[in-house]
Amino acid sequence: MDEIIGFCAMGAFLIICALPWVSMLLGAVWLLGALQSKEAERAFRPVILCLAGVVFPFLVFIASSLLVPEWKGACRFGWLDCFHTGKLALTPLVLWACAAFVKYHKGKSEQPIPAWVVLGLFMGTVVSSVCTVVEFLVSGFRGGWMGGVPCYVSVWYAKLALEARWSTGLPLRYYLRALLASIPLWVWGIIWSKATYQGLSNTAPEGCFIVTAASRGHESLVGPFSNIERRGTMRVVNRQLLVFWQFEALWQKQSPKTHQRFRRIYNRVGPLVAQRVRSKFVADAVYLLLKPFEVIVAAMVVRGEK
């Protein structure tokens, strides 16, 4: 399982690093197609609905599983802080809700609305509401926009579920059966959360995993190196690693809340990606992919120090 997660993390990292190179091209192609469409508004409305009500919430649901604290000392509520990962056991319910959302908007004029659609919207409301409550208890929505996604999803899906029930008059016993049928998934989610908590380190981790791995490439490319003292230990670093350290220190100083949330994710993803960098040639490739980001953060560091 760790190998699979590691390869997925490496793939995601490569995609993210490639985004600056392809985003403008894709944006230009999309804009050209939109301008050529005579029925742009009619064509884009279902796309926007799908993105806002299905794709974006589902991606956040999956991505937020990486928000688990990096060590046990950072868990204020024990295993409950690890529900970000444990909630992945509820993925079948989330997929059910997404399918119901699409079907409801696609066949809204059709009567009667299928029972599975009404119950799917209801279960989507339940799952997103629970995620909202957990997010509030664990972080008080201090994590930024990602913590607010389940909140707006719960309100939206609750509205649709009420509309669907009013038009169908589905008996309440069907809702109760849906809740009872979902109990095994909730139990699995709790077990998963507790197992995740038990697997956390007892000490706080540190390090710049991916950039450190990238610095292990051929010295003629990733060098030169210099010796600096960091947290009481002498380290051999290249310019790229030093720039990212300086940027992180500036980020932590100016926006500690967003930096803490970033570290929660990075301390889980970073080691998985770094483990895939096993040769000098791979390290060289990662170093070159990080180069545009190095230039950007270096400029931000210079500006922040003025």
Summary of the structure (lengths in Angstrom):
residues: 306
radius of gyration: 23.1
end to end distance: 46.6
largest distance: 72.4
contacts: 870
relative contact order: 0.12
helix: 79%
strand: 5%
